[in-house]
Amino acid sequence: MLLQPVLIAGEWRQAQNPVGDFAAVNPTTKLPLPDRFPVSGRADVELALQAAQEAVVALRSIPSDAIAHFLELFADNIEARAEALVELGNLETALPPDPRLRSVELPRTTDQLRQAATAARTRSWCHATIDTQANTRSKYGPLGGPVIVFGPNNFPFAFNSAAGGDFAAAIAAGNPVIAKANTGHPGTTRLFAEAAFEAAQASGLPVTMVQLLYRIPPEVGLELVSHPLTGATGFTGSKSAGLRLKEAADKAGKPIYLEMSSVNPVFVMPGALDERLAVVAGELYASCALGAGQFCTNPGLVIVPEGEAGEGFLAEVRVLFAANPAGTLLGAQGPTGIAAAIEVLQQHGAEIITGGQALEASGYCFANTLLRVSGDSFLAHPGALQTEAFGTVSLMVFARDTEQMKEIASALEGNLTGCIYSHSQGRDEAIYVQIEPILRQKVGRLLNDKMPTGVAVSPAMNHGGPYPATGHPGFTAVGIPASLLRFAALHCYDNVRPHRLPPELQNKNPTGKMWRSIDGEWTQKDIE
């Protein structure tokens, strides 16, 4: 059987000496889809890395406007292929065509690309800094090697390795990309790569700007992220895989940006329960169940006060978890992974209130699961009781009093998000001011009175956080232009002759609108 081609060195070609092959599986039927894809070995990886260097060199003389034009053309190409992408994305992931794929993820994907194009064109993202007295000038620029992007299984469009946020940021910063498709949706990734390749050709960018591999053996992945020619890596996926890649990249001195694990704690204050218990319960369930719970911002840990109100809240949430059908998971590893996580939680004192088992169904399903544990038990085993269960699963922790809530907050690992629900008229303010300073240091994004699953593509957004949510607390995977800085190097020019400087650092502002720091003042002016 002929395998689907990889995109390497500017052409769609058969993989060199593949070490295996695979097919995507339809999660609703558990049956393989017809296309088969190669597992690439070292030969493909080495060829892709060598070919990427051609783009690295060519990009030194290609203006930012051409990169912006590519990103805009790519967005247009995606919209032209919308129906094919939605159809295949649904078959490979079971995510609903509407509203999820067609009306949410696809517009978010094209919007990210167009925001990245604007950043590339306006250039303020590069933080041009000029000291006229010392005649020293610096800016962020390309890395000098390709960015390797590992995409996750749960966002086949918006985080796709050949189209999503990491891809857009890496390209806008002036780097070629080698996309490693998620094996859950290889066909969808191929469609994106086809659209990107056509856009590169039409915009005059190097044809090796975008390359695609579907799957590589684990040991080859470690070699890829640590290779001398690699510029940096963006990874979204499991903690275990992320840490193995990080170890290899760190040993080689290669930057790697990881999004790995988060239980996204939600603290519900007593006044909020007294005021709107049912409303908060409904919002919690809706957030937990969104995408069958397969969001990295899923609220997997809820801290409530002991007593009648807390028990009433648990009862309300239990009804919602028990009464609503379980969603279809992305693949066979979904039910297995959830069951393993729940077993860890139970072994350390958690009690199942509803759910707790895989379901007999045509597709991959696991019952909506709600658990409870005392604050004392949580504090006795905080690490184990923060085990992430990637599905519609949430653990409710009952805190004895405000002091114990503070202890629980202090015991939290790093998370993408943390939320506090409080009384709308300020009755919980005394508790809030004790919890918030502790929680603030544990999360990348702090929310008030809303659940964490909405991640707006906004310049102010932080989709990051302390370990183990990510590998570095200072960067975001969502939010342009900040996300570009992960894939950039700081280039300094000391006493370099004016005509040899890059346009962003010359005396004349290259766009007339670009923001530059000149002698300590952010300005759009030229240097006289």
N, C-alpha and C positions, 0 to 999 in steps of 0.2 A: 504494500500500500504506500502511495506517495504521501510524504509528510508535508504539512504546511511549511512554506519557506520562512526563513529568518530574514531580517533586514540588516545586512552587514556590508560595509564598504561601498555604500551607495547603490546597492541593488538587492532585489529580492532573490534569494538563492537557497538551494538546499543546504542544510547543515552539513558541515564537514565531520565525518566520522561521529555521528551522534551516538551517545552512550545509552540510549533508550528512547521511548516515545510514550505519549499519554494522550488521553482525551478528557475534555471537560465533561462533567456529569450534571445532568439536570436535577437539581435538588428536589423538585416536586415529584419526580418519578424514580429517582435513584438509578436512572439509566444513562449510559454514556451517549454523548452527542457524536455525530458521524465524523467530524474532522479530527485528525490525529496530528500531534505536534511533537517536534523533536526535543529531546533532552540534550542540550549542547554541552560538549566537552571543552577541554582546554584550547583546542584548535580554533573554535569559533570565538572564544573569549579573547584570545591573543590577537586574532585578526581584527576584531572590533576595536580593541584598544589601540592598535597601530593605526587603523583607519581614522579613529577619532582625532589623532594628532594632526592629520591633514586639516580638519576643521579648526583645531586650536590655532594653528599657524594662519590659516586664511582669515579667521575672525579678527586678527590684529589690525587688518586694514579694511574691515567692513564697518560702515557707520551704524550707529545705534538705530537709526531710522529703518535700516534694512531688517534688523532683528524685530523691531516693532511691527513692521509690515508683515513679516512671517507669522508672528503671533496672531495678528488680525486675520490674515488669510486662513490660518489654521482654524480659528473660531468659525469663520464662514464655512469652511469645508465640513466641520462637525455638524453644523446646522443643516447642511445639504444632505448629510447622511443620517439625520436624526432617526428616521423610522427604522433603518437597518440596525443602528446602534441599540435602540430601545428593544427591538425584537430579540436580538441576540443576547443583550444584557439580561433580559428577563429569562431566557432559556438557560443561561449559564449560572444565574444567581438566585432565581425565584423572586427577586425584588419586583414589586408591581410596576407595570408600565406607567400607570398613572395613579397617584401623582408623582411617585418617587422618581422614576427614571426620566420621564419626558418633561415633567413640569418643575422638578426640584433639582435633580442632579445635573441634567444636561445644561440648563441655563446657568447654574453655578459654575460649571466647567468653562463655558464660553466666556462668562463674566470674568473669571480669574485670568484667562488668557488675555482678554482685552485690558484688564487692569495692569497686567504685567507689561503689555505693549505700551501703555501710557507711561509707566515707570521707566521703561527703556528709552522712550522718546524724550521725556522731560529731564531725565538724568539726575534729578536731585537725590535719588536713592544712594548715589555713590559717595555722598558726604565729602565733596571737594573742600579741602581745607588749605588755606594759603596764609603763610606768614611772610609778608613782603620784606620785613627788615632782615630776616635770616635767609630770605630767598629759598625757603623750603616749602614744598607743596606736596599734598598727598590726596589720594582718593581710593575708593574701592574699585577693583576691576576683576577680570576673569582669573580663574585659578591656574590656568596653564595645563589643565588636564580635564578629561570628561567627568561629568557627574553621573554616578551610577544611581538609578532610582529603582527601589524595590517597592512595588505597590501592594496595598492590603487587599483582602478579599471582600471587605464590607462596603467599599465605595468604588464600584467598577468604573465610574466616570470621574467624579470630582477628585479622587486620589489616584487615578490610574497612572501607572508608571510612564505612559506615553502621552499623557494629556493633562494630568491633574496639577495640584498646587506645587509640588516639588518640581515637576517638569517645567512649569511656567516660570518659576523663580530661577531655576538654573539657566534656562535659555535667556531670560531677560537680563541676567547678570553677565551674559556673554560666553556661556559654556556650551559645548555639545553635550548630548545626553545619550547614555546607553541605558535603555529601559529593560528591566527584568520583569516580565509580565507575572502577575499572580496566576498561579496554575488553576485557580477557580474560574477565571474568565479570560483565557488566552485568545479566543476569537474576537471578543470585544476589544482587547488591546491591539490585535492585528488591525482592526478597522480604524482605530485611532492612529496607529502608526502609518497606515496608508494615507490618511488625510494629512498627517504631518509631513510625510515625504513629498507629497504633491505640493504642499505649501512651500517647502524649502526650495524645490525646483523652481517654482513660479516667482519666488522673491529673490532669487539670486544668491541664496545662502549655500554653503557647502553641502553637497549631497550626503556627506557623512555627519551632518549636524544631529541627526536622529537615527539611532540603530535599535534593533529589537531582538532580544533573546527570550524564549518562552520559559525554559526551566534549565537549571544547571545543578549538578550534584553539590551537596553541601561543602565539600572540600574545595571545589572550584569557586564557589561563592566567597569563601574565605580568601582565596588567592586574588579574586577580582577586587575586593575592597581594599586589599593591602598592596596591590600592584604598583610598581614605581610610576606607571603612566596615569594612574587614577588621580583625579583632582579631589573628589570628595564623594560621599555616599549619603543619600537620603533613604531612610528605611521606616516603614510603618508595618508593624506586625507583632508577633509574640515576643514576650520578654526573653524566653530561652534562646530563640533564634537571634534576636537583636544583640544580646550580650555576647554570643559567640562571634558575631560579625564585629562588634566593638573591640573585643580583645584582639582580633587579628588586625584591624585597622589601627588601633592604638600602638601596637608593637611596631608597625611600619611608619608611624607618624602621620597617618592619613586622617583627615577630618571625617567624622561620621555623625550624622544627626538622626536620632532614633525617637520614634514614638512607640511605646511598648505596652504599658499596663496602667490602669487607673480604675479605682472604685468610686471616685467622685462623691465624697461624703455630703450628705444633706442633713443639716441640723434644724430640727423643727422645735421652735420655742413654745413654752406653755401658752402664751397669749395667742399665738397663731392657731393652736388647736382649739382654744375656747372660742375664737372668732369665726373660723372657717375650716373646720376639721374636714368636712366632706370635700370641699374644693381642693384642699391640699392633697387629700388622698387621690382624687381623680387626676390631678396633675402628676403625681408621683407614678401612678400606674401608666398613664399615657407616655410618660418619658421612658419608663422601664420597658414598655412593650414596643416602642418605636423601632421599626426594622427588626422585629423579633428579638429585641434587646441587643442587637449586634452593632452597637455604637460604642466608640471608645469613651464617650461622655455619658454612658448609661449610669444612672444613680444606683450603684450596687450596695451602698452603705447608708443607712438612715439612722440618725441618733435622735431619740425622743425621750421625754421625761417619764420616769416611772409613775404609776398611778392610774386613775380612772380615765383621764383624757388620753394618755398614751395607749392604754388597752383598747379604748374606743377607736383610736386611729388605726391600730393594728387590725381590728375587726373589719373596719371599713375597707382597708386596703386588701385584706384577705378575700372579701367578697368579690372585688374587682379582678384579682388574680385568678380566682377559682371559676368565675362566671364567663370569662372571655376565652376564646379559642387560642391555642398556641400558634405562633407564626412558623413558617417554614424557614429552617436554618440554611446556611449557605453551603453546607456540605457534610460529609460523613463525620468529620472531626468535631462538628458542633455538638451533637449529643454526647459524644465521648468526653470532650473537654469539659462540658458542663457537669456531667456526672462525677468526674474526677475532682472538680473544684468543690462541689457540694459535699463530697465525702470528706475532704479536708476540713471544711467548715464544721461538719457534724463531729468529727473526731476531736474538735477543740471546743465543744460545748454548745454549738448552734442546734436549735430544734426546728425541724421542718413544720411549718404551719399549713401549707398547702403545696401540692406539686411534688417535685423531687424525683421524677422518673421520666425516662424516654417514653415516647408514645408510639404505639403501633399505628402506622399511617403509611400512605403511599410515598410520602416525602420524609425528609429529615426533620423531626420535631422533638421538642422536649417540653414537658408541662411547665406552665408558668409557676414559678417557685418563690415562695416567701418564707423566710426563716427568721428566727428571733434568738437573741442571746442577752444575758445580763451584762451590765457595765463591768461588773467584777470579772466575769469570764473573759470579756473582751480585753481588759487590761492585763489579764494573766497570759493571754496568747495573741497579742495585737498583730504580729506578723501573719500568722496562719489565718486569722479571721479577716484579713484584708486580701485573701486570695480572690482573684478576679474570676467570675463565672460569666462567660461571654454569651449571654442570652437574657431572657426575661426572668432575672433572678435578682432578689434584693434581700439583704440581711438587715433587720431592724435591731438596733442596740438600745436597751433601756437603761438610761442613766439615772442614778439615785438622786442627784441634785446638780446644781450648777458647778460645784467643784469637780464632780466626776465628769461632767461634760468637758471641762477644761482639761482634765487628765486624758480623756479620750482624744480630744483634739491634738494634744501634745504627742500622743502615741501614733498619730497618723503618719503613713509614708507620703512621699510626694505624689501629687495628683494633678491631672489636667485642670480639674474644677473643684470648687467647694461652694456650698450654698447654705444660706441661713434664711429660714422663714420666720418672720416675727410679726407681732401685732401691728396693724396698720396705724394705730393711734399712739404708738410708743410705749405700750405697757411692758415690752420686753427689752427696753433699751439698756437697763442695768445688766442684764445677762449678755446682750449683744456685745457691749463694750469689753466684756471679759473674754468672750469666745473669739471675736473677730481678729484681734492681734495675733493669736496663736494660729488660727486657720489661714490667715493671710500668708504666712511663711510656708505653708504646706501645699499651696496650689498656684497654678498659673493664672487662672481666671476665677475671681470671686464674684458670686452672684447673690443678689437679694431677691427673695420672693418670686423666683422663677426657676424652673428646672434646667439642667445644664445641656440638654441635647441639641439646642439650637446654636450653631456655630456660624455667625455672620461673617461673610467675606468682607471685612472692613479693615482699613488701615490701622484701627485701634485694637483689633482682635489679637489676643494671645492664645494660640492653640499649642501650648507647651506647659512646662512646669518642672518641678524638682524630680530627681530620680525616685522611683522607677517609671514615672510617667514618661519621661524622656531621658536622654543621655546628657543633657546640658540645660540648665534652667534659664539661660540667657537668650534663647532663640524661639521663634514661633514657626510652625508649619503652615499657618493660615494668617493672612494679613499682609497685603502688599502696600508699601515696599519693604517692610521690615524682614519678610521672609527671604528676600534676595540676599541678605547679608550672610546667610549660612554658606552660600556658594560663591563667595568673593574673597579676594586677598587684598590687603592694604598695600598699595603701591606708593612709595615715597620718592620724590624727585628733589635732590639737593643741589642747588646752584646749576641746574640744567638750563641750557640756552633756550630762550623763549620759543623759537620756532621748532624746537625738539619736544616741547611739552605736549601731552595729549590736549585736545581742545578744551576739556573741562577745567584744566588748570592754567590755561593761558589768560592773559590780562582781559581779553574780551570775553564776555559771557557768551557761550556758543549758541544758546537758544534765546537769550534775552529774558528768560523766565526761570532758568535753573537757579536753585538756591545754593549758595556757597558761603562758607565761613571764611571771611577775609579779615585778618587781624582781629579775630575774636567776635566779629559781628556777622550774623547771618543776613545776607543781602542778595539781591538780584542784579546789582550794579556791576559795571565794568570796573577794572582797576585803571585809574587814570595814569 
